[in-house]
Amino acid sequence: MRYSLVFLGVLICQWQTAAEAKELSPREIYEQTSPAVVMVMGHSDSGKGGSGGTGSIIQADGVVLTNAHVVIEEKTGKPYPRLSVFLKPARVSGDSKTDLARMVRARVVAYSSPLDLALLKLEGAAVPLPVIDLSDSDRTKIGDRVVAIGHPEQGGLWTLTTGVISAEVDNFNGVKGKHVFQTETSLNRGNSGGPLVDSDGHMIGVNTAIARVAPDGIPITSISFSLKSSVARQWLREQGVTSGRMPAAAPPSVSTPAAAESLSVPAQMPQPVPAPRQIPDQTPVPKTAGPGSQVMPGQPLSTHPPARAYNLDELVSDRSKAEADLDRMISEMRGRMKER
């Protein structure tokens, strides 16, 4: 009887180990993590420019991690004055009016342009919100399966793409401490700031950059880069974001002291040729860079674009114009009230 119990115990341990080792399917990963993925839009006061990308809710009280180049205006080097964040609907239909119905405001708490990271706080969102775990990327190895969730232009909102870890690159583009994964997982404009997720459903990277065309014009495919979660976690600790706590003294729309220190670098970091470019989530704007910015505008849009699920530029432009129109309407109403 004693040996039978021991044998039974061994079988139970083996079963638990096998269950823990079981990889989630892409469908299971998507169902588990996509509710914590958001769409992020930045708007200028004029309503003539903006940016769009992806973010991940990492704290249930509405803390979002994304790329700095999604929320930092390129020509000013400062956070966009208006940020809109869209929460995932129960079902993505392809109709942007219904898919983007759950909008909340957000503010920049901290950012680092060299690392291309930004931390946002949602305002007025019903909490607790679904979150995605930020895992230890050091356990991820070349060949491991990963998925990405985001909003690639000409694709659908909350799109799932799959692939593997292809390589590891330390000090990416000459930035000390900026360690990245190279992945074959499809990333495009609109994926910026979104999560790279392992087979356990944990976030092990922040999707940041792509390589698409060589100097001689030959297309490059399946070369994308994600900032390792270990780098993001260290940066978050520097901002005081641990155990679900928010930095108490950080004012809205500015860098915290740690982030400000990291911004004291040349405006344009030296890059090898050919250099992979950040996922170009910016609408066409003058090609100037703010302090520490490494944002690189995308290629010009075709004059005859193919049919697409959604147009990122039009979506951002429409939202920016709506914001500007609302401001003008409020100003006019206030002016009339004063005249009375």
Beta strands, then each sheet from edge to edge (+ up, - down):
strand 1: 37-43
strand 2: 50-59
strand 3: 63-66
strand 4: 82-86
strand 5: 103-112
strand 6: 117-123
strand 7: 145-150
strand 8: 159-169
strand 9: 180-183
strand 10: 195-198
strand 11: 203-210
strand 12: 224-228
strand 13: 277-278
sheet 1: 1+ 2- 3+ 6- 5+ 4- 1+
sheet 2: 13+ 11- 10+ 7- 8+ 9- 12+
end
